[in-house]
Amino acid sequence: MDFSESGSNFVRLKDDEFDYIVKFVGGRYGIDLSQKRKLIEARLASELKNNGFKSYEQYISMLQSNPAAIDSFLNKITTNYSYFNREMEHYDFLMRAVIPEIAARKKNTLSIWSAGCSTGEEPYNIAMAVDSALGIKRSSWSVSITATDVSTRALTAARKAEYPESELSSMAPDWVKNYMTKLPNGNYQVCDNIRRVVAFSQFNLMDPFPPHMYDVIFCRNVMIYFKQATSQAIINKFYQRTNEGGYLFIGHSESISHSDNPYKYVKPSIFHKVTK
Ligand SMILES: C[S@@+](CC[C@H](N)C(=O)[O-])C[C@H]1O[C@@H](n2cnc3c(N)ncnc32)[C@H](O)[C@@H]1O
């Protein structure tokens, strides 16, 4: 019998089931769950119950034969925590260093990738920072922000662009005024001018990258869940997709090994592509 805690929905993972999930998720999505046995059990309990499975064995064989169920599985096992103005120094650096540098090269296009964008706060925040830095020159610039995540649930929330008032506490009052609209239900929605700059799509960072090139790539608090070798391989792929003079931002609690890092170190969590 696999139900180990009487009266609850909790189902304990057998060793081989745990190994299968760790290998499957690590190999296909990069996320290292090897130390997360309790987290898997806690997050998948409702998934088992809602689908009428009594054991992980049944659940896993359904996952193997039903790719559509993978999205729901991913929605459970990914951590989508995000908030506005997270690691504000990055937005400051974007406004004060990156945009003036690009403008000094007489370029008026800006292509940014928010990789692992979760519920949208990061790409909208980037769009607000760009708009605020460009000011009246904004209309003569072409700005595009590609925002990707593997979780369809996070992307649905991101596209909706609706956030409770409590999420706005870290945002400067003039940004709230300029970029957010209060809805009748008391929540706030990102305004159309900002939303139209951001294009969301589902993308797994373990898959080959499309050929598009970016001036700036944000991949913050995503690789923290990956093994070092996986992160390194993804950083090398980001490098291939970064324009000369472009930047990579990672989370402050993440690190890149200095020896294999193709980017030039600027300061903690900020890297520059300079080959000339
Ligand atoms: C903690 S959130 C970080 C959100 C945002 N970048 C920030 O710093 O606030 C991590 C996101 O990475 C996504 N993620 C995890 N593995 C991924 C993968 N292999 N490909 C794409 N996104 C992934 C998760 O779905 C989650 O939304």
The ligand as an SDF file (V2000), in Angstrom:
LIG
                    3D

 27 29  0  0  0  0  0  0  0  0999 V2000
   11.9910   31.4470   -9.2300 C   0  0  0  0  0  0  0  0  0  0  0  0
   11.3700   31.7660  -10.8400 S   0  0  0  0  0  0  0  0  0  0  0  0
   12.3450   33.1840  -11.2890 C   0  0  0  0  0  0  0  0  0  0  0  0
   11.5060   34.2510  -11.9470 C   0  0  0  0  0  0  0  0  0  0  0  0
   12.2430   35.5410  -12.2930 C   0  0  0  0  0  0  0  0  0  0  0  0
   13.3060   35.3100  -13.2460 N   0  0  0  0  0  0  0  0  0  0  0  0
   12.7640   36.2150  -11.0540 C   0  0  0  0  0  0  0  0  0  0  0  0
   13.9880   36.2620  -10.8450 O   0  0  0  0  0  0  0  0  0  0  0  0
   11.9470   36.6920  -10.2590 O   0  0  0  0  0  0  0  0  0  0  0  0
   12.1610   30.4590  -11.7900 C   0  0  0  0  0  0  0  0  0  0  0  0
   11.4380   30.1650  -13.1070 C   0  0  0  0  0  0  0  0  0  0  0  0
   12.2630   29.3320  -13.9250 O   0  0  0  0  0  0  0  0  0  0  0  0
   11.4120   28.4790  -14.6590 C   0  0  0  0  0  0  0  0  0  0  0  0
   12.1910   27.3280  -15.1670 N   0  0  0  0  0  0  0  0  0  0  0  0
   12.7010   26.3000  -14.4710 C   0  0  0  0  0  0  0  0  0  0  0  0
   13.3000   25.4320  -15.3000 N   0  0  0  0  0  0  0  0  0  0  0  0
   13.1710   25.9210  -16.5480 C   0  0  0  0  0  0  0  0  0  0  0  0
   13.5760   25.4740  -17.8290 C   0  0  0  0  0  0  0  0  0  0  0  0
   14.2440   24.3270  -18.0110 N   0  0  0  0  0  0  0  0  0  0  0  0
   13.2810   26.2400  -18.8980 N   0  0  0  0  0  0  0  0  0  0  0  0
   12.6060   27.3980  -18.7500 C   0  0  0  0  0  0  0  0  0  0  0  0
   12.1750   27.8830  -17.5600 N   0  0  0  0  0  0  0  0  0  0  0  0
   12.4650   27.1500  -16.4660 C   0  0  0  0  0  0  0  0  0  0  0  0
   10.3340   28.1020  -13.6620 C   0  0  0  0  0  0  0  0  0  0  0  0
    9.1580   27.6330  -14.2820 O   0  0  0  0  0  0  0  0  0  0  0  0
   10.1340   29.4160  -12.8870 C   0  0  0  0  0  0  0  0  0  0  0  0
    9.0530   30.1640  -13.3850 O   0  0  0  0  0  0  0  0  0  0  0  0
  1  2  1  0
  2  3  1  0
  2 10  1  0
  3  4  1  0
  4  5  1  0
  5  6  1  0
  5  7  1  0
  7  8  2  0
  7  9  1  0
 10 11  1  0
 11 12  1  0
 11 26  1  0
 12 13  1  0
 13 14  1  0
 13 24  1  0
 14 15  1  0
 14 23  1  0
 15 16  2  0
 16 17  1  0
 17 18  1  0
 17 23  2  0
 18 19  1  0
 18 20  2  0
 20 21  1  0
 21 22  2  0
 22 23  1  0
 24 25  1  0
 24 26  1  0
 26 27  1  0
M  CHG  2   2   1   9  -1
M  END
$$$$
